[in-house]
Amino acid sequence: MTAAASQSRPLHRSASDRQISGVCGGIAAWLGWDPTTVRLLYVLVSILSAAFPGIIVYIVLYFVMPLGD
């Protein structure tokens, strides 16, 4: 999937593919990736990078991203 095609769809939380609130599932659907891959990458980047406050970003995304269909 091209970058232009992924940006034409709105970014939203997943209502069906969710573990906690659907943020990573929504990002995975928007990018056209596997949701498990996005979840693992998000956790790894959050743990391994002191400059990426993963929990705070996740909470902000939860409130900013609308719930999808």
Contacts in CASP RR format, 6 or more apart in sequence:
PFRMAT RR
TARGET T0000
AUTHOR 0000-0000-0000
METHOD contacts of the structure
MODEL  1
MTAAASQSRPLHRSASDRQISGVCGGIAAWLGWDPTTVRLLYVLVSILSA
AFPGIIVYIVLYFVMPLGD
1 31 0 8 1.000
1 32 0 8 1.000
6 30 0 8 1.000
6 31 0 8 1.000
6 32 0 8 1.000
9 30 0 8 1.000
10 66 0 8 1.000
11 26 0 8 1.000
11 27 0 8 1.000
11 30 0 8 1.000
11 65 0 8 1.000
12 26 0 8 1.000
12 30 0 8 1.000
12 65 0 8 1.000
12 66 0 8 1.000
12 67 0 8 1.000
12 68 0 8 1.000
13 21 0 8 1.000
13 22 0 8 1.000
13 23 0 8 1.000
13 25 0 8 1.000
13 26 0 8 1.000
13 61 0 8 1.000
13 62 0 8 1.000
13 65 0 8 1.000
13 66 0 8 1.000
13 67 0 8 1.000
13 68 0 8 1.000
14 22 0 8 1.000
14 25 0 8 1.000
14 26 0 8 1.000
14 28 0 8 1.000
14 29 0 8 1.000
14 35 0 8 1.000
14 68 0 8 1.000
15 22 0 8 1.000
15 67 0 8 1.000
15 68 0 8 1.000
15 69 0 8 1.000
17 25 0 8 1.000
17 26 0 8 1.000
17 28 0 8 1.000
17 29 0 8 1.000
17 35 0 8 1.000
18 25 0 8 1.000
19 39 0 8 1.000
21 62 0 8 1.000
23 58 0 8 1.000
23 61 0 8 1.000
23 62 0 8 1.000
23 65 0 8 1.000
24 35 0 8 1.000
24 38 0 8 1.000
24 39 0 8 1.000
24 42 0 8 1.000
25 35 0 8 1.000
25 38 0 8 1.000
25 39 0 8 1.000
26 35 0 8 1.000
26 65 0 8 1.000
27 38 0 8 1.000
28 34 0 8 1.000
28 35 0 8 1.000
28 37 0 8 1.000
28 38 0 8 1.000
28 39 0 8 1.000
29 35 0 8 1.000
31 38 0 8 1.000
42 54 0 8 1.000
42 58 0 8 1.000
45 52 0 8 1.000
45 54 0 8 1.000
46 52 0 8 1.000
46 53 0 8 1.000
46 54 0 8 1.000
46 55 0 8 1.000
END
